Structure formats: structure tokens, C-alpha cells
Amino acid sequence: MEQSEDIHLLMTQFGHTSTTTAALYTNPEQEKAKKAAKLLGERRTNYREKD
């Protein structure tokens, strides 16, 4: 999805009949949340190591 940005291509590759179903695998907000949580965890670890 990141490369083609084509939900219909992704839908076909996954064998889905609905773009809604395919979109569940490509939710950019969910990926942003995962990245933010990871960065927060890294900051906490770095903060603790300084003590």
C-alpha cells in the first residue's frame, strides 16, 4: 500500500471483495500510533538510563 497507494490492487492481492476489508490492513492512523508508542518507549528508556 505504501508503494502503490492503490487500495484496489491491495484488495485484489488479499483476495478481498470489499475495499473496506482491505482498508483494515492499511490504516495509516494505526501505524502512526504504533510509531508514536515506540518512540515514547524509547524516550522513557533513554530517560531512565540517564539516572
C-alpha positions as CSV (number, residue, x, y, z in Angstrom):
1,M,0.0,0.0,0.0
2,E,2.8,2.4,0.8
3,Q,4.4,1.8,-2.6
4,S,1.4,1.8,-4.9
5,E,-1.2,3.7,-2.8
6,D,-3.8,1.6,-4.7
7,I,-6.4,0.1,-2.4
8,H,-8.0,-1.8,-5.3
9,L,-4.7,-3.5,-6.1
10,L,-4.2,-4.4,-2.4
11,M,-7.8,-5.7,-2.2
12,T,-7.1,-8.0,-5.2
13,Q,-3.8,-9.2,-3.8
14,F,-5.5,-10.1,-0.4
15,G,-8.5,-11.7,-2.2
16,H,-11.0,-9.3,-0.6
17,T,-14.2,-8.3,-2.2
18,S,-14.5,-5.0,-0.3
19,T,-12.2,-2.1,-0.1
20,T,-13.4,-1.7,3.5
21,T,-11.9,-5.0,4.4
22,A,-8.7,-4.3,2.7
23,A,-8.5,-0.9,4.4
24,L,-8.4,-2.6,7.8
25,Y,-4.8,-3.7,6.9
26,T,-3.7,-0.3,5.8
27,N,-4.9,2.1,8.4
28,P,-2.3,4.9,8.4
29,E,-3.5,6.3,11.8
30,Q,-2.9,2.9,13.4
31,E,0.6,2.9,12.0
32,K,1.2,6.4,13.3
33,A,0.0,5.4,16.7
34,K,2.4,2.4,16.7
35,K,5.3,4.6,15.8
36,A,4.5,7.2,18.4
37,A,4.2,4.5,21.1
38,K,7.6,3.1,20.1
39,L,9.2,6.5,20.2
40,L,7.7,7.2,23.6
41,G,9.0,3.9,24.9
42,E,12.5,4.7,23.6
43,R,12.4,8.1,25.2
44,R,11.4,6.6,28.5
45,T,14.2,4.0,28.3
46,N,16.8,6.7,27.5
47,Y,15.5,8.9,30.4
48,R,15.8,6.0,32.9
49,E,19.4,5.2,31.7
50,K,20.5,8.8,32.4
51,D,19.7,8.4,36.1
